[in-house]
Amino acid sequence: MIVFDEVVKRYPGDYVALAGVSFEIRHGELVVLSGHSGAGKSTLLKMIAVIERPSDGAVRINGQDVSRLGTGAIPYLRRNLGLVLQDNRLLYDRSVFDNVMLPLVITGHPPRDAARRAAAALERVGLAGRDREMPAGLSGGEQQRVAIARAIVNRPSILIADEPTAHLDSAYARDIADLFRSFNDAGVTVLVSTHDERLFAGYRPRRLVLGRGILIGDSAC
Amino acid sequence: MLSWLSLHGRAIGLALRRLVRQPVGTLLSALVVGIALSLPAAGYVLLDNVAMLARGVSGTPEISIFMAHEVGRAELAAVERQLRGEPAVASYRHVPREEALRQLEQSGLGDVLGGLPSNPLPDAFVVTPRGDDPQLYEWLETRFGQWDGVEHVQLDSAWVERLHALLGLGRSAVSLLAALLGFALVIVTFNTIRLQIMTQRQEIDVSRLLGATDAFIRRPFYWFGTLQGVLGGLVALATVWLSVRALAAPVESLAATYGAVFGLSGPGWPDSAAIVGFAALLGWLGSAISVRRHLAERLT
């Protein structure tokens, strides 16, 4: 489903973020990507969403080489991915509901159907009835749940999360981890990066470990 | 198609909300666009009124065809027939030589004419052409001069040419003014949209991450610029109408002192639509250039 084939990412100044990373993630897997800060976790995840492109090698999703995708095709790829970023990227001048609706507005969903889906997504992350609130009035964990609801509202087959529990205390972090597990149980391929390896320990996920841009561990191998 | 319409509907709604959210900024921008556009618009209306006034004062221009002395009835009838068949001729009047003599005698030259052995005046036709294009007048002059029995054709077009030259100069000046102010308005809209993009930067980046196409992101800005142009056009139109109303009475009084009946008229529906359309086009152009320039940076 997701294939990294000898992927290299060099930044100006000859800084190498990824140095020939190869792996394959199959449909329905729950994969935890770990490693120290600066190991290349975010760069790797950004390549799946074509926020970054490899300097060398190829990234394939469902057989399509997304690293050579034309600019005009990138939005359509992203619509099939659920993306949760470390800083949640919520719009703080919009209500919780409007934030969750945004992906559906972008894809031109009929308003009534979009509203129904947004309400269902909020219920799924445990925020039913909070739709009219503004994000600033929510706790960090709740804001991250809104970001997750926004990521799943389009019913993606792949969910990618970059350090979704980075700024949360352990109780909130556990809740978020449970959520990802429940999405995976529903058949969604989940790829989560975290610096806290113990967080998903109880779910026996596949573990990929990055160190200085090199894949130094893969529990599937 | 429905989805395309709904995306445009959403973009218009978003643009309207942004306009309403900043009432002072919107009002000031509309006033800047409107006042700037009202100058060429008022110039255009003024020229239109001057052209109308000039036509009224000078009457309809005419061409006089003087026949040779020796022509007979058959040749006169032939000329009449040709005038009747000429589509560029609106009307004509035959002035027989006897009538011309009578008119001259009545003008106070009877004593001079009495000393002549015979009527020195020829038969003549006074022709009113269809339209007031100087080129048409020259063309008709040449054509009439080629007919049998015609001795001389007198074209009274000097004033028409002068009027056209003056109006042409005025129109060029108004066009130049419109182009210069139009350019300034494109810059105003460019800058407004640049600021809009800066304030919406986070929303733009998030939308791109969620799969928004460039068209989806650009659309509200295009509509914002266009709607701002429309508002400016309406301000310009209101300014011109108010000016016409304010000046109508003094102009009528002035015309009355010359024994003329003249009233200022404002822009009609087609001209009004053209002013608003032009303003909308400038708004769209300013936003299109700004969006192209400032949204070109890709998400990293």
Interface residues (C-beta under 8 A of the other chain):
Chain A: A49 I51 E52 T71 G72 P75 Y76 L77 R78 R79 L83 L85 R89 L90 L91 L102 P103 V105 I106 T107 G108 P110 R150 N154
Chain B: S3 S6 L7 R10 Q202 E203 D205 V206 S207 R208 L209 L210 G211 A212 T213 D214 F216 R298 L299 T300
